[in-house]
Amino acid sequence: MAPAIHFRSVVALVDGYPVLAGVDLDVAPREIVALNGANGAGKTSLLRACAGLLAVSAGRAEVLGTDLYGDVRALRRRIGLLGHSAGLYDDLTVEDNLRFAIRAGAGRPDRVGAALDRLGLSGRLRTVAVSRLSAGQRRRAAIAVIVARDPELWLLDEPHAGLDAEHRDRLDGIIADAVGRGATVVFASHEAERSRALATRTVTVAGGAVVDGVLPARPGPPTSEAGDGAVAPAATPGAPFPEPSARHAAHVA
């Protein structure tokens, strides 16, 4: 089976600076891969490159069988990226944000209710404007967007940040359930203990390169024991990703 992610000697530049400096990485379908590394190591840049948001300037880069040097618009519909910002529309309600993301990108409208329930956003909170949410509630709403979209590849940047203990555990169950249905997950985290418990493999990033854990030790991961019949997990704002202004020019880090 072809890798979900296949990078060889991948370089990506931002303002002429190599934020990725020769990355080698294979991720097998249905793996849960944790990216480990210090701030500035290149973890966020690697996730953005995998999502087609950071242009690759050298090397071989394929995600879900798509060459990142080509047109990646269709690929983005198959990916959920959870970034540091919620990526939500402040003037829309939580539920309307989910429905808008599904209409604009990919997903089934009938998953919205289950996604809201899974993240504790049903009831009154579903009709509250995002501008009135706390930071933790915004994070849960951003995750719910991806849960509703149910992408093939989840790219999560510090997904547990801003969540309380209950919802951190819920998110772990959501991720395990998604992988049990066939998704692949790559997430960056500074929480070593939680990462070890959740991930099937840890990859170390330093200086814009993968320095440990390039190849999977074994094919796919564990099945979920948390399955409660809910929807798949989420990662960055689930609406379709914005078009890069130039495929082979510098982009935002």
Backbone as JSON, one array per atom type, in Angstrom:
{
  "sequence": "MAPAIHFRSVVALVDGYPVLAGVDLDVAPREIVALNGANGAGKTSLLRACAGLLAVSAGRAEVLGTDLYGDVRALRRRIGLLGHSAGLYDDLTVEDNLRFAIRAGAGRPDRVGAALDRLGLSGRLRTVAVSRLSAGQRRRAAIAVIVARDPELWLLDEPHAGLDAEHRDRLDGIIADAVGRGATVVFASHEAERSRALATRTVTVAGGAVVDGVLPARPGPPTSEAGDGAVAPAATPGAPFPEPSARHAAHVA",
  "N": [[0.84, -1.19, 0.0], [0.52, 2.21, -0.84], [2.33, 4.96, 0.68], [0.67, 7.3, 2.9], [1.83, 9.74, 3.2], [4.68, 10.81, 1.53], [7.78, 11.95, 1.58], [10.81, 13.06, 0.25], [13.92, 14.42, 0.65], [12.83, 17.0, 0.9], [12.44, 20.44, 0.46], [11.43, 23.6, 1.64], [10.75, 27.03, 1.33], [10.6, 30.16, 3.05], [10.42, 33.47, 2.56], [12.93, 33.2, 1.4], [14.26, 31.71, 3.25], [15.11, 28.46, 4.41], [12.63, 26.74, 5.75], [11.94, 24.13, 5.79], [14.35, 21.72, 5.41], [15.34, 19.58, 3.63], [13.64, 17.29, 4.14], [12.94, 13.95, 4.95], [10.45, 11.58, 4.99], [8.12, 9.05, 5.6], [4.75, 8.18, 5.94], [2.55, 5.75, 6.87], [-0.68, 4.58, 5.73], [-3.32, 4.93, 8.1], [-1.73, 5.28, 10.29], [-0.86, 6.87, 13.44], [0.93, 9.53, 13.93], [3.2, 11.23, 15.92], [4.68, 14.38, 16.0], [7.66, 15.47, 17.23], [9.65, 17.96, 18.8], [11.61, 20.97, 19.32], [10.4, 24.38, 19.79], [10.2, 26.12, 16.74], [11.45, 24.16, 15.3], [10.39, 23.19, 12.96], [8.01, 21.82, 12.8], [5.37, 22.85, 12.46], [5.65, 23.96, 9.91], [6.1, 21.63, 8.45], [3.62, 20.32, 8.7], [2.01, 22.17, 7.35], [3.12, 22.06, 4.81], [2.44, 19.44, 4.1], [-0.27, 19.79, 3.88], [-0.46, 21.24, 1.59], [-0.26, 23.96, 1.78], [2.1, 25.27, 2.14], [4.5, 25.92, -0.13], [6.45, 23.51, -1.84], [9.82, 23.54, -2.73], [11.88, 21.96, -3.57], [12.87, 18.51, -3.95], [11.05, 15.38, -3.47], [7.6, 15.12, -3.12], [4.71, 13.75, -2.01], [1.31, 13.41, -1.19], [-1.31, 11.49, -0.08], [-1.21, 10.22, -2.53], [-1.02, 12.33, -4.29], [0.91, 14.56, -6.18], [2.66, 17.19, -4.82], [3.65, 19.24, -6.34], [1.88, 19.72, -8.28], [-1.59, 20.52, -9.09], [-3.27, 21.08, -6.2], [-5.79, 21.43, -5.25], [-7.97, 19.62, -5.16], [-6.9, 17.77, -3.42], [-6.91, 19.1, -0.96], [-9.5, 18.94, -0.09], [-9.57, 16.49, 0.99], [-8.24, 16.56, 3.3], [-7.87, 17.46, 6.72], [-6.92, 20.21, 8.51], [-5.74, 21.37, 11.51], [-4.88, 24.25, 12.88], [-2.98, 26.72, 14.79], [-4.68, 28.87, 15.11], [-8.26, 29.22, 15.31], [-9.66, 29.44, 12.92], [-12.29, 30.08, 12.3], [-15.46, 31.67, 11.53], [-16.24, 34.57, 13.1], [-18.71, 35.89, 13.24], [-20.62, 34.03, 12.69], [-22.71, 31.38, 13.96], [-21.77, 28.51, 16.0], [-22.81, 26.13, 14.91], [-23.49, 27.03, 12.32], [-20.96, 27.6, 11.32], [-19.92, 25.0, 11.03], [-21.7, 23.96, 9.11], [-21.24, 25.7, 6.98], [-18.55, 25.11, 6.39], [-18.78, 22.5, 5.47], [-20.39, 22.84, 3.2], [-18.66, 24.41, 1.67], [-16.41, 22.88, 1.41], [-15.87, 19.68, 1.93], [-17.81, 16.9, 3.02], [-20.49, 15.52, 5.04], [-23.7, 16.78, 5.6], [-25.3, 15.52, 7.5], [-23.63, 14.78, 9.52], [-23.16, 16.84, 11.22], [-24.66, 17.29, 13.64], [-23.85, 15.1, 15.25], [-21.12, 15.63, 15.43], [-21.1, 18.04, 16.88], [-22.24, 17.13, 19.27], [-20.25, 15.33, 20.1], [-18.15, 16.97, 20.78], [-19.14, 18.37, 22.88], [-20.77, 20.57, 22.29], [-23.42, 20.83, 21.76], [-26.9, 21.73, 22.28], [-27.39, 24.86, 23.89], [-24.95, 26.06, 23.13], [-24.54, 25.54, 20.42], [-25.88, 27.46, 18.99], [-24.66, 29.81, 19.54], [-22.78, 32.72, 18.71], [-19.5, 32.54, 17.37], [-17.77, 34.55, 18.21], [-18.43, 34.95, 20.83], [-17.52, 32.86, 22.29], [-15.45, 31.06, 24.65], [-11.84, 30.58, 24.78], [-11.26, 27.83, 24.92], [-13.71, 26.72, 24.08], [-13.8, 27.68, 21.47], [-11.67, 26.24, 20.4], [-12.68, 23.65, 20.57], [-14.82, 23.93, 18.8], [-13.47, 24.33, 16.39], [-12.28, 21.85, 16.11], [-14.58, 20.31, 15.9], [-15.47, 21.03, 13.39], [-13.75, 19.61, 11.7], [-14.29, 17.05, 12.5], [-16.88, 16.79, 11.54], [-16.35, 16.97, 8.82], [-14.75, 14.74, 8.37], [-12.1, 13.84, 7.27], [-9.6, 12.18, 5.16], [-6.95, 12.46, 5.89], [-5.6, 13.73, 8.78], [-4.17, 16.6, 10.03], [-2.7, 17.93, 12.68], [-1.99, 20.62, 14.75], [-0.67, 21.02, 17.77], [-3.06, 19.89, 19.06], [-4.34, 19.48, 21.54], [-4.14, 21.81, 22.93], [-5.49, 24.33, 24.98], [-7.69, 22.85, 25.73], [-9.69, 21.32, 28.29], [-9.17, 18.68, 30.75], [-11.13, 16.7, 30.38], [-11.98, 17.08, 27.72], [-9.62, 16.78, 26.34], [-9.18, 14.05, 26.66], [-11.45, 13.17, 25.31], [-10.82, 14.01, 22.73], [-8.65, 12.34, 22.13], [-9.99, 9.88, 21.99], [-11.63, 10.41, 19.8], [-9.74, 10.69, 17.76], [-8.66, 8.1, 17.73], [-10.94, 6.67, 16.94], [-11.35, 7.72, 14.37], [-9.08, 6.8, 13.01], [-9.56, 4.11, 13.2], [-11.54, 3.92, 11.32], [-10.13, 4.28, 9.04], [-8.64, 6.61, 8.62], [-5.65, 8.68, 8.54], [-3.36, 10.11, 10.81], [-1.43, 12.89, 11.69], [0.25, 14.64, 14.13], [1.43, 17.51, 15.9], [3.0, 18.02, 19.0], [3.8, 19.17, 22.3], [3.42, 17.69, 24.48], [4.7, 15.15, 25.88], [4.08, 12.74, 27.28], [1.31, 12.28, 26.77], [1.43, 12.15, 24.01], [2.97, 9.83, 23.57], [1.2, 7.91, 24.52], [-0.89, 8.09, 22.74], [0.08, 8.04, 20.07], [1.22, 5.92, 17.36], [3.74, 6.08, 16.49], [6.65, 8.08, 16.97], [8.06, 10.96, 15.59], [10.96, 12.81, 15.24], [11.7, 16.19, 14.84], [14.06, 18.56, 13.79], [15.79, 21.55, 13.15], [14.45, 21.93, 10.72], [14.33, 19.45, 9.53], [13.7, 15.9, 9.46], [14.94, 14.0, 11.99], [14.76, 11.63, 13.27], [12.92, 8.61, 13.12], [11.99, 8.27, 10.48], [10.84, 6.25, 8.83], [7.93, 4.11, 8.93], [7.57, 1.76, 11.58], [5.89, -0.32, 11.56], [2.88, -1.31, 9.8], [-0.18, 0.38, 10.02], [-2.26, 1.39, 12.89], [-3.7, 1.0, 16.2], [-6.96, -0.26, 16.94], [-9.88, 1.58, 17.81], [-10.91, 1.76, 21.19], [-12.68, 3.33, 22.23], [-14.89, 3.75, 20.76], [-17.93, 5.19, 20.32], [-19.79, 5.3, 18.5], [-19.84, 7.79, 17.41], [-18.8, 10.6, 15.4], [-15.92, 11.12, 13.2], [-12.67, 12.47, 14.08], [-11.1, 15.64, 14.34], [-9.3, 18.15, 12.81], [-7.49, 21.0, 11.78], [-9.1, 23.98, 11.03], [-11.84, 23.19, 9.2], [-12.81, 24.17, 6.77], [-12.29, 24.54, 3.21], [-8.88, 24.88, 2.25], [-7.2, 28.03, 1.87], [-6.17, 29.33, -1.3], [-2.76, 29.14, -2.17], [-0.74, 31.95, -2.98], [1.31, 31.76, -4.84], [2.65, 28.96, -6.27], [5.36, 28.19, -6.2], [6.68, 30.09, -4.8], [7.74, 32.07, -1.97], [5.95, 31.45, 1.05], [3.61, 31.99, 3.7], [4.88, 31.09, 6.89]],
  "CA": [[0.0, 0.0, 0.0], [1.33, 3.43, -0.95], [2.29, 5.8, 1.89], [-0.21, 8.46, 2.9], [2.76, 10.86, 3.0], [6.0, 10.37, 1.06], [8.67, 13.09, 1.36], [12.23, 12.77, 0.11], [14.77, 15.6, 0.46], [11.9, 18.11, 0.65], [12.84, 21.78, 0.88], [10.42, 24.65, 1.5], [11.34, 28.32, 1.68], [9.78, 31.31, 3.42], [11.28, 34.65, 2.42], [14.26, 32.75, 1.05], [14.85, 30.91, 4.34], [14.59, 27.09, 4.35], [11.94, 26.27, 6.96], [12.15, 22.68, 5.66], [15.69, 21.66, 4.83], [15.68, 18.22, 3.23], [12.84, 16.37, 4.96], [12.61, 12.59, 4.52], [9.4, 11.07, 5.88], [7.02, 8.23, 5.09], [3.68, 7.88, 6.89], [1.68, 4.72, 6.32], [-2.11, 4.77, 6.0], [-3.86, 4.53, 9.4], [-0.81, 5.57, 11.4], [-0.98, 8.08, 14.24], [2.32, 9.94, 14.06], [3.44, 12.43, 16.72], [5.87, 15.16, 15.67], [8.32, 15.96, 18.43], [10.74, 18.88, 18.5], [11.55, 22.26, 20.0], [9.79, 25.47, 19.05], [11.02, 26.54, 15.61], [12.12, 23.02, 14.68], [9.83, 22.96, 11.63], [6.84, 20.96, 12.88], [4.23, 23.53, 11.83], [5.94, 24.06, 8.47], [5.92, 20.3, 7.87], [2.18, 20.09, 8.59], [1.48, 23.04, 6.29], [3.56, 21.52, 3.52], [1.62, 18.26, 3.83], [-1.61, 20.26, 3.52], [-0.41, 22.0, 0.35], [-0.31, 25.39, 2.07], [3.47, 25.77, 2.05], [5.01, 25.38, -1.39], [7.7, 22.74, -1.85], [10.68, 24.08, -3.77], [12.82, 20.92, -4.02], [12.62, 17.2, -3.4], [9.86, 14.66, -3.9], [6.56, 15.31, -2.11], [3.41, 13.21, -2.39], [0.37, 13.24, -0.1], [-2.48, 10.76, -0.55], [-1.02, 9.92, -3.94], [-1.01, 13.57, -5.08], [2.18, 15.27, -6.26], [2.46, 18.55, -4.33], [4.05, 20.24, -7.33], [0.75, 19.92, -9.19], [-2.79, 21.17, -8.58], [-3.59, 20.4, -4.94], [-7.11, 21.84, -4.76], [-8.77, 18.44, -4.83], [-6.29, 17.14, -2.25], [-7.28, 19.81, 0.26], [-10.81, 18.47, 0.33], [-9.37, 15.18, 1.65], [-7.36, 16.81, 4.45], [-8.29, 18.37, 7.77], [-5.76, 20.84, 9.15], [-6.03, 22.16, 12.7], [-3.74, 25.11, 13.18], [-3.01, 27.4, 16.08], [-5.88, 29.69, 15.15], [-9.45, 28.4, 15.12], [-10.07, 29.47, 11.52], [-13.75, 30.13, 12.25], [-16.06, 32.99, 11.27], [-16.72, 35.05, 14.39], [-20.09, 36.36, 13.2], [-21.51, 32.88, 12.51], [-22.83, 30.49, 15.11], [-20.96, 27.3, 15.94], [-23.42, 25.21, 13.94], [-23.38, 27.59, 10.97], [-19.58, 27.41, 10.88], [-19.78, 23.62, 10.55], [-22.45, 23.78, 7.87], [-20.54, 26.44, 5.92], [-17.35, 24.36, 6.03], [-19.2, 21.33, 4.69], [-20.82, 23.3, 1.87], [-17.53, 24.96, 0.93], [-15.36, 21.9, 1.2], [-16.35, 18.31, 1.77], [-18.41, 16.36, 4.23], [-21.92, 15.23, 4.97], [-24.46, 17.6, 6.55], [-25.89, 14.73, 8.59], [-22.62, 14.56, 10.56], [-22.99, 18.05, 12.03], [-25.2, 17.1, 14.98], [-23.0, 14.17, 16.0], [-19.85, 16.31, 15.71], [-21.34, 18.97, 17.98], [-22.42, 16.34, 20.49], [-18.98, 14.71, 20.5], [-17.28, 18.0, 21.35], [-19.83, 19.08, 23.95], [-21.22, 21.86, 21.76], [-24.83, 20.78, 21.43], [-27.68, 22.57, 23.16], [-27.31, 26.3, 23.7], [-23.7, 26.5, 22.5], [-24.56, 25.39, 18.96], [-26.48, 28.66, 18.39], [-23.9, 30.98, 20.0], [-21.79, 33.22, 17.76], [-18.14, 32.17, 17.75], [-17.14, 35.68, 18.89], [-18.79, 34.93, 22.25], [-17.0, 31.64, 22.9], [-14.15, 31.08, 25.32], [-10.77, 30.0, 23.95], [-11.44, 26.38, 24.87], [-14.88, 26.43, 23.25], [-13.39, 27.91, 20.07], [-10.84, 25.11, 19.98], [-13.58, 22.52, 20.36], [-15.59, 24.19, 17.58], [-12.58, 24.09, 15.25], [-12.15, 20.39, 16.01], [-15.86, 19.79, 15.44], [-15.53, 21.23, 11.93], [-13.06, 18.51, 11.04], [-15.05, 15.85, 12.81], [-18.0, 16.75, 10.59], [-15.82, 16.75, 7.47], [-14.26, 13.36, 8.35], [-11.11, 13.74, 6.18], [-8.72, 11.01, 5.09], [-5.7, 12.79, 6.56], [-5.73, 14.77, 9.8], [-2.91, 17.27, 10.35], [-3.11, 18.64, 13.88], [-0.91, 21.36, 15.38], [-0.98, 21.17, 19.2], [-4.52, 19.75, 19.11], [-4.88, 19.48, 22.9], [-3.96, 23.12, 23.54], [-6.72, 25.04, 25.3], [-8.75, 21.94, 26.14], [-9.61, 20.8, 29.65], [-8.8, 17.26, 30.8], [-12.2, 15.88, 29.79], [-12.02, 17.18, 26.25], [-8.38, 16.18, 25.84], [-9.44, 12.61, 26.56], [-12.41, 12.99, 24.23], [-10.12, 14.15, 21.46], [-7.89, 11.12, 21.9], [-10.94, 8.89, 21.54], [-12.06, 10.81, 18.46], [-8.65, 10.36, 16.84], [-8.6, 6.64, 17.61], [-12.09, 6.25, 16.15], [-11.13, 8.09, 12.96], [-8.09, 5.88, 12.46], [-10.23, 2.83, 13.06], [-12.33, 3.96, 10.08], [-9.25, 4.35, 7.89], [-7.92, 7.88, 8.51], [-4.25, 8.79, 8.97], [-3.25, 11.3, 11.66], [-0.1, 13.4, 12.06], [0.02, 15.77, 15.02], [2.58, 18.07, 16.62], [2.65, 18.23, 20.4], [4.87, 19.25, 23.3], [3.02, 16.85, 25.61], [5.37, 13.88, 25.58], [3.39, 11.58, 27.84], [0.09, 12.06, 26.02], [1.81, 11.75, 22.65], [3.38, 8.43, 23.6], [0.03, 7.06, 24.73], [-1.81, 8.18, 21.6], [0.7, 7.8, 18.77], [1.84, 4.64, 17.04], [5.15, 6.36, 16.18], [7.1, 9.45, 17.2], [9.03, 11.47, 14.63], [11.64, 13.97, 15.8], [12.03, 17.23, 13.86], [15.03, 19.55, 14.28], [16.44, 22.29, 12.08], [13.73, 21.8, 9.46], [14.52, 18.11, 8.96], [13.36, 14.77, 10.32], [16.21, 13.42, 12.44], [14.52, 10.3, 13.84], [11.57, 8.1, 12.87], [11.63, 8.55, 9.08], [10.02, 5.18, 8.26], [7.08, 3.41, 9.9], [8.08, 0.49, 12.08], [4.88, -1.31, 11.21], [1.79, -0.66, 9.1], [-1.25, 1.01, 10.72], [-2.37, 1.5, 14.32], [-4.64, 0.28, 17.0], [-8.36, 0.06, 16.76], [-10.37, 2.37, 18.93], [-11.71, 1.12, 22.2], [-13.59, 4.34, 22.74], [-15.93, 3.98, 19.79], [-19.27, 5.34, 20.85], [-20.68, 5.51, 17.37], [-19.84, 9.17, 16.97], [-18.12, 10.92, 14.15], [-14.47, 11.14, 13.22], [-12.09, 13.6, 14.75], [-10.91, 16.78, 13.55], [-8.11, 18.89, 12.87], [-7.63, 22.42, 11.59], [-10.31, 24.48, 10.47], [-12.19, 22.27, 8.15], [-13.17, 24.73, 5.48], [-11.21, 24.31, 2.26], [-7.74, 25.75, 2.51], [-7.05, 29.12, 0.92], [-5.2, 29.1, -2.36], [-1.49, 29.85, -2.06], [-0.65, 32.97, -4.01], [2.21, 31.29, -5.89], [3.02, 27.61, -5.85], [6.79, 27.99, -5.97], [7.25, 31.29, -4.2], [7.72, 31.99, -0.51], [4.63, 31.5, 1.63], [3.6, 32.2, 5.14], [5.43, 29.92, 7.59]],
  "C": [[0.88, 1.25, 0.0], [1.24, 4.25, 0.33], [1.23, 6.9, 1.76], [0.6, 9.73, 2.68], [4.1, 10.28, 2.59], [6.82, 11.6, 0.71], [10.1, 12.58, 1.25], [12.98, 14.06, -0.24], [13.94, 16.85, 0.19], [12.43, 19.4, 1.28], [11.67, 22.72, 0.67], [11.0, 25.94, 2.04], [10.26, 29.31, 2.1], [10.7, 32.52, 3.44], [12.73, 34.26, 2.19], [14.93, 31.89, 2.11], [14.27, 29.5, 4.31], [13.95, 26.65, 5.67], [11.86, 24.74, 6.97], [13.42, 22.5, 4.87], [16.1, 20.23, 4.53], [14.95, 17.17, 4.05], [12.66, 15.03, 4.25], [11.58, 12.05, 5.51], [8.41, 10.22, 5.09], [6.03, 8.0, 6.24], [2.74, 6.89, 6.23], [0.22, 5.05, 6.59], [-2.48, 4.21, 7.38], [-2.82, 4.59, 10.52], [-1.29, 6.78, 12.18], [0.45, 8.5, 14.58], [2.4, 11.24, 14.86], [4.74, 13.09, 16.27], [6.42, 15.78, 16.94], [9.44, 16.91, 18.03], [10.54, 20.21, 19.21], [10.77, 23.27, 19.17], [10.74, 25.93, 17.94], [11.72, 25.4, 14.9], [11.63, 22.75, 13.26], [8.58, 22.11, 11.63], [5.63, 21.58, 12.18], [4.44, 23.64, 10.32], [5.74, 22.72, 7.78], [4.43, 19.99, 7.7], [1.59, 20.92, 7.46], [1.91, 22.58, 4.9], [2.72, 20.3, 3.14], [0.21, 18.66, 3.39], [-1.63, 21.02, 2.2], [-0.49, 23.49, 0.55], [1.06, 26.05, 2.03], [4.11, 25.11, 0.84], [6.33, 24.66, -1.2], [8.55, 23.24, -3.01], [11.7, 23.07, -4.29], [12.46, 19.62, -3.33], [11.35, 16.57, -3.96], [8.82, 14.73, -2.79], [5.23, 14.81, -2.63], [2.57, 13.01, -1.13], [-0.91, 12.61, -0.65], [-2.43, 10.51, -2.05], [-0.96, 11.13, -4.85], [0.36, 14.22, -5.02], [1.95, 16.72, -5.85], [2.95, 19.62, -5.27], [2.9, 20.54, -8.29], [-0.39, 20.68, -8.54], [-3.25, 20.42, -7.34], [-4.98, 20.77, -4.42], [-7.98, 20.66, -4.36], [-8.22, 17.74, -3.58], [-6.77, 17.79, -0.96], [-8.64, 19.39, 0.78], [-10.71, 17.16, 1.1], [-8.57, 15.31, 2.94], [-8.07, 17.72, 5.44], [-7.06, 18.91, 8.48], [-6.22, 21.68, 10.33], [-4.79, 22.95, 13.04], [-3.85, 25.76, 14.54], [-4.24, 28.28, 16.21], [-7.08, 28.82, 14.81], [-9.9, 28.36, 13.67], [-11.57, 29.48, 11.34], [-14.21, 31.55, 11.94], [-16.74, 33.46, 12.55], [-18.2, 35.42, 14.39], [-21.1, 35.24, 12.96], [-21.61, 32.1, 13.8], [-21.93, 29.29, 14.93], [-21.52, 26.36, 14.87], [-23.29, 25.73, 12.52], [-21.96, 27.49, 10.44], [-19.37, 26.0, 10.34], [-20.48, 23.44, 9.21], [-21.79, 24.52, 6.7], [-19.32, 25.67, 5.44], [-17.7, 23.16, 5.16], [-19.64, 21.75, 3.29], [-19.63, 23.75, 1.03], [-16.48, 23.92, 0.59], [-15.91, 20.52, 0.93], [-16.92, 17.84, 3.09], [-19.9, 16.17, 4.06], [-22.66, 16.05, 6.02], [-25.02, 16.8, 7.72], [-24.89, 14.41, 9.69], [-22.51, 15.73, 11.53], [-23.46, 17.83, 13.46], [-24.32, 16.2, 15.83], [-21.66, 14.81, 16.36], [-20.0, 17.28, 16.88], [-21.51, 18.23, 19.31], [-21.08, 15.81, 21.01], [-18.06, 15.72, 21.18], [-17.97, 18.81, 22.44], [-20.35, 20.43, 23.54], [-22.69, 21.84, 21.34], [-25.6, 21.66, 22.42], [-27.46, 24.04, 22.86], [-26.08, 26.72, 22.91], [-23.74, 26.42, 20.97], [-25.08, 26.65, 18.27], [-25.78, 29.95, 18.83], [-22.91, 31.41, 18.93], [-20.38, 32.89, 18.28], [-17.45, 33.29, 18.51], [-17.4, 35.68, 20.39], [-18.25, 33.69, 22.98], [-15.71, 31.9, 23.66], [-13.11, 30.46, 24.39], [-10.92, 28.49, 23.82], [-12.62, 25.98, 24.0], [-14.57, 26.66, 21.77], [-12.57, 26.72, 19.56], [-11.71, 23.89, 19.7], [-14.41, 22.71, 19.09], [-14.74, 23.93, 16.33], [-12.39, 22.59, 15.03], [-13.43, 19.79, 15.45], [-16.02, 19.96, 13.93], [-14.89, 20.05, 11.22], [-13.75, 17.18, 11.31], [-16.2, 15.7, 11.81], [-17.51, 16.46, 9.18], [-15.28, 15.33, 7.29], [-13.23, 13.13, 7.23], [-10.3, 12.45, 6.24], [-7.43, 11.22, 5.87], [-5.93, 13.95, 7.51], [-4.34, 15.3, 10.13], [-3.21, 18.24, 11.49], [-1.91, 19.3, 14.55], [-1.31, 21.68, 16.82], [-2.49, 21.03, 19.43], [-5.12, 19.81, 20.51], [-4.8, 20.85, 23.57], [-5.31, 23.79, 23.78], [-7.87, 24.17, 25.75], [-8.58, 21.52, 27.6], [-9.37, 19.29, 29.6], [-9.86, 16.38, 30.15], [-12.15, 15.91, 28.28], [-10.7, 16.74, 25.62], [-8.57, 14.67, 25.66], [-10.44, 12.31, 25.45], [-11.72, 13.05, 22.86], [-9.31, 12.91, 21.14], [-8.8, 9.99, 21.4], [-11.42, 9.15, 20.13], [-11.0, 10.42, 17.43], [-8.57, 8.85, 16.63], [-9.76, 6.11, 16.76], [-11.89, 6.54, 14.67], [-10.14, 7.14, 12.3], [-8.69, 4.49, 12.28], [-11.09, 2.77, 11.81], [-11.45, 4.16, 8.85], [-8.47, 5.63, 7.73], [-6.47, 7.72, 8.95], [-4.12, 10.1, 9.73], [-1.78, 11.63, 11.9], [-0.34, 14.63, 12.94], [1.32, 16.19, 15.68], [2.15, 18.36, 18.04], [3.9, 18.34, 21.25], [4.56, 18.36, 24.5], [3.51, 15.43, 25.39], [4.59, 12.68, 26.08], [2.12, 11.26, 27.07], [0.4, 11.59, 24.6], [2.19, 10.28, 22.59], [2.19, 7.49, 23.73], [-0.86, 7.01, 23.49], [-1.19, 7.7, 20.29], [1.17, 6.36, 18.61], [3.32, 4.83, 16.72], [5.44, 7.81, 16.49], [8.19, 9.8, 16.21], [9.64, 12.73, 15.22], [12.08, 14.91, 14.69], [13.0, 18.21, 14.51], [15.66, 20.23, 13.08], [15.77, 22.13, 10.73], [13.89, 20.46, 8.79], [14.06, 17.06, 9.96], [14.66, 14.07, 10.7], [16.02, 12.04, 13.07], [13.09, 9.89, 13.52], [11.09, 8.31, 11.45], [10.62, 7.54, 8.55], [9.14, 4.54, 9.32], [7.68, 2.09, 10.32], [7.14, -0.65, 11.72], [3.72, -0.59, 10.53], [0.72, -0.15, 10.04], [-1.36, 0.78, 12.2], [-3.47, 0.68, 14.94], [-6.06, 0.6, 16.63], [-8.85, 0.78, 17.99], [-11.14, 1.51, 19.91], [-12.77, 2.09, 22.72], [-14.83, 4.48, 21.9], [-17.3, 4.04, 20.4], [-20.23, 5.64, 19.73], [-20.69, 6.93, 16.87], [-19.01, 9.35, 15.74], [-16.62, 10.9, 14.29], [-13.96, 12.43, 13.76], [-11.78, 14.72, 13.83], [-9.58, 17.36, 13.67], [-8.39, 20.15, 12.16], [-8.78, 22.79, 10.8], [-10.65, 23.73, 9.22], [-12.63, 22.87, 6.87], [-12.03, 24.53, 4.53], [-10.1, 25.32, 2.48], [-7.65, 26.86, 1.47], [-5.98, 28.79, -0.12], [-3.9, 29.82, -2.07], [-1.37, 30.84, -3.21], [0.28, 32.56, -5.14], [2.79, 29.97, -5.45], [4.49, 27.47, -5.51], [7.46, 29.27, -5.5], [7.19, 31.13, -2.69], [6.3, 32.17, -0.02], [4.75, 31.81, 3.11], [4.09, 30.96, 5.86], [4.34, 29.17, 8.3]]
}
